[in-house]
Amino acid sequence: MHIQNSTVMTVAEFCDKYRIDRASYYRNAKRGRLPAAIKVGGSTRILVSDEEAWLARQRSVSSGNGGAS
């Protein structure tokens, strides 16, 4: 199975993008507050689709309506 680079990001890339440190990422991912990382071969990656779903949940929580219209 070949995964395109545009569909995954490294934990470091995620942390840089959201300006958090790696320890905070792993702690919050373990608690379900951030998208989970997966192992791809010997590398740890975050699926962009998981990041997008996480962002959608953050927007819904931030709007205060839980996503309801």
N, C-alpha and C positions, 0 to 999 in steps of 0.2 A: 504494500500500500504506500503510495506516495502522497505526502501532505505538502501542499504548496505553502511557501513562506508567508503569503498574505493571509492564510487562514489560522496561523498560530503566531504567538509571540513568546519571547523568553520572559521569565519572571523578572529579570533585570529591566527589560523593556517596559513591562507593565509598571514596575516600581518607578522608573524614570517618568513615565507618562503621567502618573498620578501623584508623584512626589512623595512617595513613602519609602521607608527602608525595608529591606528584605525580611528582617525579623518580624516587622509589623505585618507584612504580607502573609507570611506563613502562619502567624498566630491567628490572624483574622480569617484566612482561608479555612483553617482547621475548625473555626467556630461557625463557618458558613456565611460569613459577612462579605467575603470576596470570592471571585470565581476560583474554583479548584484548579490545581495544576495536574497535568497528566505526564506520564513518562512516555517519551517517543524515542525508542532506542535507548541510548544512554543519556539523553537530554530531558530536561524538565520544561514543559511548554504549557501555555494557556491558550485554549481555543478562542479565537476572536468571537465566535458565536456565543461562547459563555460570557465573554466580556460584555458583548452587546446586550445579552439578557440581563446581566447584573446592572448595567446602566439603565435599562428600561425599568427595573424594579426600583432603583434609586430615584428616578424621576417620579414614579408613581407615589413613593413614600414622601418625597419632597413636596408634591402637590397637595398632600394632605387628604386626598380622596381615595387612596388605595386603588387608583386606576379607573374608578367609576366616573361616568360622564354625568 
